[in-house]
Amino acid sequence: METVERWTTRSDAWTADDDRKLAEIVLRHIREGSTQLNAFVESANLLGRTPAACGYRWNGVVRKHYEDGIKEAKTAKKERLTIRQQAKQRRVYGPDLDDTSLDGIIRALKNHEREYFNLQEKSRLLEQKVMEMEVQLQQLAEENHSLRTGQNPLNEDSKTLLEIMDRARKILELEQQGTEQTEHAE
């Protein structure tokens, strides 16, 4: 028992705040396209631990609780890479400002048109995503409201179950009293 108490009361035990900081740093590194090893080094400096301890904690405990955050960070990383690649293409295939020939101007206008349609499609997808998130937000707000105001089917079921249990307890008490009275009478 002493061993268990000693381990549960370690002065250097991981706290929820340490886990949160570790997760924030790792997710930021994922979003920015950095490595998890770099995240563990940064975390180690911040938390006063070794990079190995941070890596072990992340992979063994914390990672499970941040699956959605990891997916979002990877998506953000892909979007950053896509934006960088498009900027690179614009530099490579973009209009040559020195080319004032008719062919150069036509090429520049076609590139501009292609970029315009790409941006329109991205805008449409983002608007769709915003609408989906607004619907989700509304659903969560309604669920939150119903949970806070007690308009929850589980609350009603719990109340009914407690009433049934209370009635059963009273019936048992009456039966016990009846049994005791019969025993006293004999």
Secondary structure, 3 states (H helix, E strand, C coil): CHHHHHHHCCCCCCCHHHHHHHHHHHHHHHHCCCCHHHHHHHHHHHHCCCHHHHHHHHHHHHHHHHHHHHHHHHHHHHHHHHHHHHHHHHHHHCCCCCCCCHHHHHHHHHHHHHHHHHHHHHHHHHHHHHHHHHHHHHHHHHHHHHHHHCCCHHHHHHHHHHHHHHHHHHHHHHHHHHHHHHHHHC
